[in-house]
Amino acid sequence: MIDHHRALIYTMVLASASDGDMTDNELHTISENVRFLPAFRGFDVEELTEVATECTELLGDPEGLEKTLAAIKLSLTKSLRETAYMLACEVVASDARASQEELRMLELIRHGLDIDRLTAAALERGARARHVTGG
């Protein structure tokens, strides 16, 4: 089992890497979330790159996605699973446009973490609203 900090970071990495392109906006969002959200209190931000690399290495395994989602779910309480899904939505929303691969990954994360449809819709809408630019 992994700790809850790793589980939350793994979830953001899954969302960012799903389309094969971890953009600067996505990486910035991950970094900002880790630096400022209460769920990451006690986490050494200097370990972020190492933890993200751990996740990408796990995904290299033929069953890596399934194993990673299972590890995330086992490591998080129900409320932190909702936080994890919200963080994944934030990462996807940070580019202002979601690819089909990112949307599919969000669906896999939602199912893997047992997030109900109504809760997921609210979290998705909140993430979109936070990343709207002026105009």
Secondary structure, DSSP 8 states (H G I E B T S, - for coil): ---HHHHHHHHHHHHHHTTS---HHHHHHHHHHHHH-GGGTT--GGGHHHHHHHHHHHHTSTTHHHHHHHHHHHHS-HHHHHHHHHHHHHHHHTTSS--HHHHHHHHHHHHHTT--HHHHHHHHHHHHHHT----
